[in-house]
Amino acid sequence: MANSSSVEKMTDLMAKFIAHTAKKLPDDVIAKLEELRSKEDSPMAKTIYDTMFRNQELAVKLNRPSCQDTGVLQFWVKCGTRFPLIDDLEVLLKEAVIKATFEAPLRHNSVETFDEYNTGKNVGKGTPTVWWDIVPHSDKCEIYTYMAGGGCTLPGHAMVLMPGEGYEGVAKFVLDRMTSYGLNACPPLLVGVGVATSVETAALLSKKALMRPIGSHNPNERAAQMEKLLEDGINAIGLGPQGMGGKYSVLGVNIENTARHPSAIGVAVNVGCWSHRRGHIIFDKDLNYEITSHSEVTL
C-alpha cells in the first residue's frame, strides 16, 4: 500500500504537469507549426501563424493557459502491475485535476449530464476520463495527458462500414468529417483515425492516435501510405490556419488499427486543434519522472 506522502507527491507533480500542458505546447507541435508557417504564401495565413506564436509567448510570460477552452481532461495510463501507486492512480488524477483547475487556472468544463450544472472543479461523473493499459512485470507508470477542447471534439465520429466499402470508404468517411466539421476545430489539425471492428474499438484507437508524435508513422506500410494520402487530401481542401484558407490544413494524420471482423470495418476520427495540448510523462517506482513531450521542464 502506498504511503500518503507518495500519493501527495505524485498528485502535486501531476497537477503541475497538467497546468504546464495548458500553457506550453509540446515540442513536436511547435516544430510543425513553424514548418507550416514557413511554407504558407498568403499574408493572411502568415499573420495567423504569427499570432499563434505570439499567443505562445504571452502564455508563458503571463503564466496563463494558451487557449481559454482548457477542455475536458483525459488520461491514457500505461501502468506497470508493480508500480507502487497503481491502486491510488484514478483518485490521485482526479485530485490533480482539481488542484490544477484552481492553480493554473483552468476553465470549468465539467457539466453533469442531464442535471445540467457545472461542478466548478473540472471533475464529475466519469471525468476526467482515464483509459488503462496494464503492463505486466513493470514498476513504471507512463501517463499521457490530453485537454479535449469543445471545438476539436466536434468532428469526432465513429461508424461501421459495410465490408464492400473498403478502405476507400474509410477515406471518404474521414474527408466527409473534415469538410463538414474540420472548420470548427481550429486548424491546422492533428487527425487521429481508428480502424477496427466496432465503433467503440475504432473510437478509442482514434483518440490514442492523437497521443502519437507528429511525423510518426503506422508500422504497417499500407497504413502509413494511407496516412500520407489522407494528409494530402485534407490539405487539398484548403482550410488553412483557423479555416481562413491556405495550403496546409493538418499537422498530420495518424492511423491506429487492430485486426477486424471480415464482415465489418469500424472507423472513427478524432482531431486535435492547432493548440494540441498533449503531455507525456513517465514515472519510476520512486516517482522520479521523465517528460518526453516538453523540453526543459522541471515540475
C-alpha positions, -999 to +999 in steps of 0.1 A: +000+000+000+014+034-009+020+059+018+002+092+019+033+113+012+039+094-020+003+099-031+006+136-022+039+140-041+025+124-073-007+144-071+013+176-069+036+166-098+006+157-120-012+190-111+019+210-121+023+189-153-014+194-163-010+232-157+021+232-178+005+214-208-023+241-207+003+268-212+030+254-234+026+233-265+046+201-270+079+204-288+067+185-319+036+207-323+057+239-321+082+225-346+054+215-370+037+249-367+070+266-375+073+244-406+038+252-418+042+289-412+074+289-434+055+270-462+024+293-464+024+321-490-007+341-482-003+371-459-035+361-440-021+326-433+013+340-422-004+366-399-025+339-382+006+318-376+025+348-362-005+354-339-003+317-327+034+322-318+026+355-301+000+336-281+026+311-270+050+338-259+023+355-239+010+323-223+045+316-209+052+352-200+019+357-182+017+322-169-018+316-183-034+289-205-027+294-242-064+288-250-094+298-229-110+264-236-088+242-215-110+212-224-120+181-205-090+163-191-083+129-204-056+104-194-042+074-211-023+054-184+002+027-193+009+014-159+031-015-147+015-040-123+044-034-099+040+004-098+035+012-061+007+037-066-014+017-091-042+014-066-043+051-060-040+065-095-076+072-105-084+091-073-050+108-075-055+120-111-089+134-101-074+153-073-046+166-095-072+180-120-090+198-092-056+212-079-046+223-114-081+239-120-075+264-093-038+269-096-033+271-134-062+282-136-083+260-159-117+269-172-145+249-156-156+224-183-173+196-164-211+198-167-231+170-152-252+155-180-290+157-176-286+176-143-270+205-163-249+221-137-212+229-138-192+212-110-167+241-110-138+217-104-133+200-139-143+167-124-177+149-123-192+116-131-166+098-152-145+129-156-116+131-160-116+101-183-089+075-176-080+048-201-058+020-189-031-002-205-017-026-179+020-036-184+029-069-167+061-071-145+068-034-148+072-009-120+069+022-142+039+043-150+036+062-183+008+089-185-004+108-215-025+139-206-048+155-231-071+185-230-100+178-252-115+212-261-150+217-274-140+227-309-116+199-316-141+174-301-169+184-326-156+165-356-154+133-336-174+105-352-175+067-354-194+042-376-192+007-390-189+004-428-201-024-449-170-045-459-176-037-496-169+000-489-133-010-483-105+015-475-120+039-500-149+041-476-126+049-447-111+077-467-145+091-477-156+089-440-126+109-429-128+135-456-166+140-451-159+149-414-131+173-424-152+191-450-182+194-427-167+199-392-130+205-397-135+242-397-149+242-362-117+226-347-092+254-353-069+241-380-042+230-387-055+198-372-039+166-360-062+139-373-065+106-355-081+077-373-090+044-358-098+013-379-111-018-362-143-038-360-168-018-338-175+018-331-160+017-296-127+000-306-123+023-335-131+054-314-106+046-287-079+039-313-086+073-330-080+091-297-049+071-289-036+081-324-036+117-312-010+108-285+015+097-311+043+122-320+037+143-351+057+129-380+055+093-367+040+066-390+019+035-386+043+005-387+022-011-414+034+000-448-001+003-463-015+021-433+014+046-434+007+051-471-029+059-463-018+084-436+001+102-464-028+101-488-053+114-462-029+142-452-025+153-489-063+150-494-072+171-463-045+197-472-061+199-507-094+210-491-077+244-484-089+250-449-056+267-439-049+280-404-081+288-384-101+279-416-092+311-433-076+295-463-041+281-470-021+253-485-019+233-453-048+222-431-032+194-409-003+189-386-005+153-397-028+122-399-022+093-375-039+059-381-041+033-354-056-001-362-063-036-349-074-068-367-111-067-376-140-089-383-142-098-421-178-085-423-173-051-409-149-021-410-152+000-379-138+035-384-136+066-362-120+100-363-108+123-335-089+156-340-066+179-321-066+216-328-035+237-336-032+242-298-028+204-293-023+202-256-009+168-251+017+158-225+037+126-218+054+118-185+070+086-172+074+078-135+096+052-120+087+034-087+104+062-067+085+089-085+114+102-104+100+114-137+109+120-173+090+143-196+093+134-233+067+158-248+082+191-235+119+200-232+134+219-203+106+214-178+111+210-140+079+205-121 
